[in-house]
Amino acid sequence: MCNIIFRKYVLFLGVVFAGIIADQATKHYVKALVSTTKRIFVFKLLSIVEAYNTGISWGLFSQFGKTLKWEILGLSIGLVIVFLYMFIKEKRRSTQWAIALIISGACGNILDRLLWGAVFDFLSIHFGSFNFPVFNVADMLISVGFMILLRDYYQWNR
């Protein structure tokens, strides 16, 4: 029993730290890369840009980001605590992975807010006049984690 619990938390810490390291490493690399140019076209639909998000997901509430800086940071930390509680209670492995991915992405973005006062985003998907909100690796971790959670919810609650 102790071995199973130990493996659960080692897996969790491994996923969280790997996600944070991947997120922060890509952000630091891209910051150095885009310091000489404004936009790097990877291919027709994808560019690397420099963008700072003071709001929450997809730039919501960015106009209030500077005035609500500490509230947004507190909300982010509160959500991480909620997901930690969910992880502790969760028994299904795939849901544990999902929660670990969400927490790692949230922690990566929390680090940005602490270091730079905003989340650094750099991946831009565009097609003609359509521009998807700029995002980063942490946002991808959070999104994949939520997709797994949704799948698990519908799979287990049929």
Secondary structure, 3 states (H helix, E strand, C coil): CHHHHHHHHHHHHHHHHHHHHHHHHHHHHHHHHHCCCCEEEEECCEEEEEEEECCCHHHCCHHHCCCCHHHHHHHHHHHHHHHHHHHHHCCCHHHHHHHHHHHHHHHHHHHHHHHHCCEEEEEEEEECCEECCCECHHHHHHHHHHHHHHHHHHHHCC
